[in-house]
Amino acid sequence: MSESAIIVHGGAGDIPDEHAAEHVAGCRVAAAAGWRILQAGGSAMDAMEAAIQILEDLPVFDAGRGSYLTTDGVVEMDAIVMDGATLQMGATAGVRHVRHPITLARRIMERAPHNMLISAGAESFARACGLELCVAEWFETPYTRAVWQEYGRLPLATGTVGCVARDATGTLVAGTSTGGTDHKLPGRVGDVPLVGSGAYADNRNAAASATGEGDKIMRVVLSKTACDLAASGMPAAAVAQAAIATLAERTGGTAGIIIIDRSGRTGFAHSTKRMSRAWIDADGVLQAGIEPAHGSA
């Protein structure tokens, strides 16, 4: 039986001191929830979804409730899931009322004849699947409204969320969910729902979830780049560092990434001031942090 592992992130950026503890605490709760599913014999897909649902409901993160607002003052959310055993994936973009975009992405993967659905069509599909929808005001918080009103003058405390998990069968999955960047243009789609950019999973190599400057992440297909690097057998932590270095070299962008390779080794790296994360691997010990810039479990 293969070793299980899980790692989550709560976004990479200039997370201010007053929000750091809440970021780390949220990642701890999410990783622990996913780990309980893995330990009970559950699938990596179930563990990933459960972890990200928790993060989507915590307003400190830029996903689900707490998502940043567009220039029009509304929320538009994106998400992706990918199964490393089959290379099946599902993604959604520009949804405004779906409580858990990560679950919608999973339903698209499992039930839709397409890989991605967006905006009104995605929400219609969500209703047909019986997913929970909320009024637009539910996703907004006093903080995100203040950031929108004081554009450019308040620190951005929230961050895209993601999870990578490996179950006892050796299956790797990755998922990422976001509200996107503050004051984005209506209809803007970033890296998150683009396969290979916001997330990628392949049992032959690795699974990864990225966060950061999305418009630059997509230029180097960051998550797929990391998974390809893992094929060489390089340690997961070194893979993460190399992927972030590639992004900086080719685009000048900053980001963070989490990864689990085919052997169950976890790693992370970021070129931003901070990236909140938590992980559990074969030793069963929950670890979490927001600094330093790179490492492995």
C-alpha positions as CSV (number, residue, x, y, z in Angstrom):
1,M,0.0,0.0,0.0
2,S,1.4,3.4,-1.0
3,E,1.9,6.2,1.5
4,S,-0.7,9.0,1.7
5,A,0.1,12.7,1.8
6,I,-1.7,16.0,1.6
7,I,-0.5,19.6,1.3
8,V,-2.6,22.8,1.1
9,H,-1.8,26.5,0.5
10,G,-3.7,29.6,1.3
11,G,-2.0,31.9,-1.3
12,A,1.3,33.6,-1.9
13,G,1.9,37.3,-1.5
14,D,2.7,40.1,0.9
15,I,0.4,38.8,3.6
16,P,0.4,41.4,6.5
17,D,1.4,40.4,10.0
18,E,-2.1,40.8,11.4
19,H,-3.5,38.2,9.0
20,A,-0.6,35.6,9.1
21,A,-1.9,33.6,12.1
22,E,-5.4,33.2,10.6
23,H,-3.9,32.1,7.3
24,V,-1.8,29.4,9.0
25,A,-4.7,28.3,11.2
26,G,-7.0,27.9,8.2
27,C,-4.5,25.8,6.3
28,R,-4.0,23.6,9.4
29,V,-7.7,22.9,9.7
30,A,-8.1,22.2,5.9
31,A,-5.1,19.8,5.8
32,A,-6.3,17.9,8.9
33,A,-9.8,17.5,7.4
34,G,-8.3,16.0,4.2
35,W,-5.9,13.8,6.1
36,R,-8.8,12.3,8.1
37,I,-10.4,11.2,4.9
38,L,-7.2,9.7,3.6
39,Q,-6.6,7.8,6.8
40,A,-10.1,6.4,6.7
41,G,-9.4,4.9,3.2
42,G,-11.0,7.8,1.3
43,S,-9.8,9.0,-2.1
44,A,-7.4,11.8,-2.8
45,M,-10.2,13.5,-4.7
46,D,-12.4,13.5,-1.7
47,A,-9.7,14.7,0.6
48,M,-8.7,17.5,-1.8
49,E,-12.3,18.7,-2.2
50,A,-13.0,18.6,1.5
51,A,-9.9,20.7,2.3
52,I,-10.6,23.3,-0.3
53,Q,-14.2,23.6,0.7
54,I,-13.0,24.6,4.2
55,L,-10.7,27.2,2.7
56,E,-13.5,28.6,0.4
57,D,-15.7,29.2,3.5
58,L,-13.0,31.0,5.4
59,P,-13.2,34.8,4.6
60,V,-9.4,35.3,5.1
61,F,-8.8,33.6,1.8
62,D,-9.4,34.8,-1.8
63,A,-11.7,32.0,-2.7
64,G,-15.4,31.4,-2.2
65,R,-16.4,33.7,0.6
66,G,-13.8,36.5,0.9
67,S,-13.1,36.6,-2.9
68,Y,-11.9,40.0,-4.2
69,L,-14.3,42.2,-6.2
70,T,-14.0,43.1,-9.9
71,T,-14.0,46.8,-11.0
72,D,-17.8,46.5,-11.1
73,G,-17.8,45.5,-7.4
74,V,-18.9,41.9,-7.8
75,V,-17.3,38.5,-7.2
76,E,-16.2,36.2,-10.1
77,M,-14.7,32.9,-9.0
78,D,-12.6,30.3,-10.8
79,A,-11.6,26.7,-9.9
80,I,-10.0,23.5,-11.3
81,V,-9.6,19.9,-10.3
82,M,-7.4,17.2,-12.0
83,D,-7.1,13.4,-11.5
84,G,-3.6,12.2,-12.0
85,A,-4.7,8.6,-12.6
86,T,-6.9,9.4,-15.6
87,L,-5.8,12.9,-16.6
88,Q,-9.4,13.9,-16.4
89,M,-10.0,17.5,-15.3
90,G,-12.8,19.9,-14.7
91,A,-12.7,23.7,-14.5
92,T,-15.0,26.6,-14.1
93,A,-14.6,30.4,-14.4
94,G,-16.5,33.6,-13.7
95,V,-19.1,32.1,-11.4
96,R,-20.8,34.5,-9.0
97,H,-23.1,32.4,-6.8
98,V,-21.7,28.9,-6.3
99,R,-20.7,28.4,-2.7
100,H,-18.0,25.9,-3.5
101,P,-16.5,26.4,-7.0
102,I,-14.1,23.5,-6.3
103,T,-17.1,21.1,-6.1
104,L,-18.5,22.6,-9.3
105,A,-15.2,21.9,-11.0
106,R,-15.4,18.3,-9.8
107,R,-18.9,17.8,-11.0
108,I,-17.9,19.2,-14.4
109,M,-15.1,16.6,-14.5
110,E,-17.5,13.8,-13.5
111,R,-20.7,14.7,-15.3
112,A,-20.2,17.3,-18.1
113,P,-19.3,16.4,-21.7
114,H,-16.7,19.3,-21.6
115,N,-13.7,20.2,-19.4
116,M,-14.7,23.7,-18.6
117,L,-17.9,25.7,-18.1
118,I,-18.1,29.4,-17.4
119,S,-20.4,32.1,-15.9
120,A,-24.1,31.7,-16.4
121,G,-23.8,28.3,-18.1
122,A,-21.7,27.0,-15.3
123,E,-24.2,28.2,-12.7
124,S,-27.0,26.5,-14.6
125,F,-25.0,23.3,-14.6
126,A,-24.4,23.8,-10.8
127,R,-28.2,24.1,-10.2
128,A,-28.8,20.9,-12.2
129,C,-26.3,19.1,-10.0
130,G,-28.0,20.3,-6.9
131,L,-25.0,22.4,-5.7
132,E,-25.5,25.1,-3.1
133,L,-25.8,28.7,-4.5
134,C,-25.7,31.8,-2.4
135,V,-26.7,35.4,-2.9
136,A,-23.9,37.6,-4.2
137,E,-23.7,39.5,-0.9
138,W,-22.7,36.2,1.0
139,F,-19.3,36.2,-0.8
140,E,-18.5,39.7,0.1
141,T,-16.9,40.7,3.5
142,P,-16.3,44.1,5.1
143,Y,-12.6,43.7,4.3
144,T,-13.1,42.9,0.6
145,R,-15.5,45.8,0.2
146,A,-13.0,48.1,2.0
147,V,-10.2,46.9,-0.3
148,W,-12.4,47.7,-3.3
149,Q,-13.4,51.1,-2.1
150,E,-9.8,52.0,-1.1
151,Y,-8.2,50.4,-4.2
152,G,-4.4,50.4,-4.0
153,R,-4.3,51.8,-0.4
154,L,-5.0,48.7,1.7
155,P,-2.8,45.5,1.9
156,L,-4.1,42.4,0.2
157,A,-4.5,39.9,3.0
158,T,-6.3,37.1,1.1
159,G,-5.0,34.5,-1.3
160,T,-5.9,31.8,-3.8
161,V,-6.2,28.4,-2.2
162,G,-5.1,25.0,-3.4
163,C,-4.6,21.4,-2.3
164,V,-2.6,18.4,-3.6
165,A,-3.3,14.9,-2.2
166,R,-2.0,11.4,-2.7
167,D,-4.1,8.4,-1.4
168,A,-3.3,4.8,-0.5
169,T,-3.7,3.7,-4.1
170,G,-1.0,6.1,-5.3
171,T,-3.5,8.4,-7.1
172,L,-2.5,12.0,-7.2
173,V,-5.0,14.9,-7.5
174,A,-4.7,18.6,-7.5
175,G,-7.2,21.4,-7.0
176,T,-7.1,25.2,-6.9
177,S,-9.8,27.8,-6.3
178,T,-9.7,31.6,-6.4
179,G,-11.7,34.8,-6.5
180,G,-8.9,36.3,-8.7
181,T,-7.0,39.5,-8.3
182,D,-8.6,42.6,-6.7
183,H,-10.2,45.1,-9.2
184,K,-9.8,42.7,-12.1
185,L,-11.8,43.6,-15.2
186,P,-15.2,41.8,-15.5
187,G,-14.7,38.6,-17.4
188,R,-11.0,38.3,-16.6
189,V,-9.8,34.7,-16.3
190,G,-6.5,34.0,-14.6
191,D,-4.3,31.0,-14.4
192,V,-6.4,28.9,-11.9
193,P,-8.9,27.2,-14.3
194,L,-6.3,26.7,-17.0
195,V,-5.0,23.1,-17.0
196,G,-1.3,23.0,-16.3
197,S,-1.2,26.6,-15.0
198,G,-3.3,26.7,-11.8
199,A,-3.0,23.0,-11.2
200,Y,-1.9,19.7,-12.8
201,A,-1.8,16.1,-11.8
202,D,-0.2,13.0,-13.4
203,N,0.5,9.8,-11.5
204,R,3.6,9.2,-13.6
205,N,5.3,12.4,-12.3
206,A,3.6,14.6,-9.7
207,A,0.7,16.9,-8.8
208,A,1.0,20.6,-8.2
209,S,-1.1,23.7,-7.3
210,A,0.1,27.3,-8.0
211,T,-0.7,30.7,-6.6
212,G,0.6,34.2,-7.4
213,E,0.7,36.4,-10.4
214,G,-1.8,34.5,-12.6
215,D,-1.2,36.4,-15.8
216,K,2.5,35.4,-15.6
217,I,1.9,31.9,-14.2
218,M,0.0,30.9,-17.3
219,R,2.8,32.0,-19.6
220,V,5.1,29.2,-18.3
221,V,2.3,26.8,-17.5
222,L,3.8,26.7,-14.0
223,S,2.1,23.6,-12.5
224,K,2.8,21.4,-15.6
225,T,6.4,22.7,-15.6
226,A,6.8,21.5,-12.0
227,C,5.3,18.1,-12.8
228,D,7.6,17.7,-15.8
229,L,10.6,18.6,-13.7
230,A,9.6,15.9,-11.1
231,A,9.9,13.2,-13.8
232,S,13.7,13.4,-13.5
233,G,13.5,12.2,-9.9
234,M,14.6,15.5,-8.4
235,P,13.4,16.0,-4.8
236,A,10.0,17.6,-4.5
237,A,11.3,20.7,-2.7
238,A,14.0,21.2,-5.4
239,V,11.3,20.8,-8.1
240,A,9.2,23.5,-6.5
241,Q,12.2,25.9,-6.3
242,A,13.2,25.2,-9.9
243,A,9.7,25.9,-11.1
244,I,9.5,29.2,-9.3
245,A,12.9,30.1,-10.6
246,T,11.7,29.4,-14.1
247,L,8.8,31.8,-13.7
248,A,11.1,34.6,-12.4
249,E,13.6,34.1,-15.2
250,R,11.1,34.0,-18.1
251,T,8.5,36.5,-16.9
252,G,9.8,38.3,-13.9
253,G,6.7,37.1,-12.0
254,T,6.3,36.0,-8.4
255,A,4.3,33.0,-7.2
256,G,4.1,30.0,-4.9
257,I,3.6,26.3,-5.6
258,I,2.9,23.1,-3.6
259,I,3.7,19.7,-5.0
260,I,3.6,15.9,-4.2
261,D,5.6,13.6,-6.4
262,R,4.8,10.1,-7.4
263,S,6.7,8.7,-4.4
264,G,4.6,10.8,-2.0
265,R,7.3,13.4,-1.2
266,T,5.9,16.9,-0.6
267,G,7.5,20.2,-1.4
268,F,6.8,23.9,-1.7
269,A,8.4,27.1,-2.7
270,H,7.5,30.8,-3.2
271,S,9.2,34.0,-4.3
272,T,6.7,36.2,-2.5
273,K,7.2,37.5,1.1
274,R,4.9,34.7,2.4
275,M,2.8,31.7,1.5
276,S,0.6,30.0,4.0
277,R,0.6,26.2,3.8
278,A,0.1,23.1,5.9
279,W,1.0,19.5,5.1
280,I,0.9,15.9,6.4
281,D,2.8,13.0,4.9
282,A,3.9,9.5,5.8
283,D,5.0,10.4,9.3
284,G,1.4,11.6,10.1
285,V,2.6,14.9,11.7
286,L,0.8,18.1,10.8
287,Q,3.2,20.9,9.9
288,A,2.3,24.4,8.9
289,G,3.9,27.8,8.3
290,I,4.0,30.9,6.2
291,E,7.8,31.4,6.0
292,P,10.6,30.6,4.9
293,A,10.6,30.6,1.1
294,H,10.9,26.9,0.4
295,G,11.1,23.5,2.0
296,S,9.8,20.0,2.1
297,A,8.1,17.8,4.6
